[in-house]
Amino acid sequence: MEKFESIKKASILGMLGNIFLLIIKALVGIITNSRAMIADAMNSAGDIFSSIMTFIGNKIASLPSDDDHNLGHGKAEYIYSLLISIAMMLMTYQVLKGSILSLINKEKYQFSIWLIIVCTITIIIKFILYLYTNALYKKNHNLLLKANSKDHRNDCLLTTMNLIATIFSLFNIYFVDGIVGILIALWILVTAVEIFKESYDVLMDKSIDKETKEKVLEIISNHKEVKKVIHFNSAPVGYKYQISFTIYVDGNLSTFESHEIANHLEKEIDKKIPEVYLTVIHVNPIKLTQK
């Protein structure tokens, strides 16, 4: 429950911070006609949506398992991460379109000290939110937190680019503003595709990674009673995996003895490999060759 509470706090803080940034960015962007600042404001609007999706997804994922959902509701975080990525892609189109048109029409905007102030405030707030959510992600390994953490980090870099465009405007160099808007759009798109792919992989039950599978097989190999392993399968459950496989043991062992081997193996894997949520082992007898 501590994990879900921390994610809840992160989503609420992100929501409040982004609402504040959206208001000041939109006001200054509209007044000065800065495409980069307007693009940044739209990015903040997308961030608010992301925070709302994080809050809802986390609330559903925190529900315990029940008769209809035997493995819990962990995949909810991936469904809502997928929605976040799609929203980011749609926002990319709008930002890209506006920025390209500003370059074609050679639009100019009015320099204001408020552009620099807003950029500075944004960088400070977003950097603090990045440090906070990144620390929570490293602790909980939650995709929703990862998406928000990357978003906060990207915002720091993108707003820095926005600040550079603002400084160029002091020297009557306005085309940088449109270029920055395009770069912001492309950056949002790259992040969106990355989150989409990771969410899609889990929802499509992508197998456990090769490195983790090798760790499991190494643990099994240390048990000399296990003569053979087949039918290794895995399925994601939230940010962890359920794995199952069949082991062959000496057919002369009693049913109790053979299943005790499997029970000890299941507990060892679950304890030593944090990526594994549940291990299910089927036991088959094998006839050993007589010497």
Buried (B, 14 or more C-beta within 10 A) or exposed (E): EEBBEBBBEBBEBBBEBBBBBBEBBBBBBEBBBBBBBBBBBBBBBBBBBBBBBBBBBBBBBBEEEEEEEEBBBBBBBBBBBBBBBBBBBEBBEBBBEBBBEBBEEEBBBEBBEBBBEBBEBBBEBBBBBBEBBBBBBEEBBBBBBBBBBBBBBBBBBBBBBBBBBBBBBEEEEBBBBBBBBBBBBBBBBEBBBBBBEBBBEBBEEBBBEEEBBEBBEEBBEEBEBBBEBEEBEBBBBBBBBBBBBBBBBBEEBEEEEBBBBBEEBBEBBBEEBEBBBBBEBEBBBBEEEEE
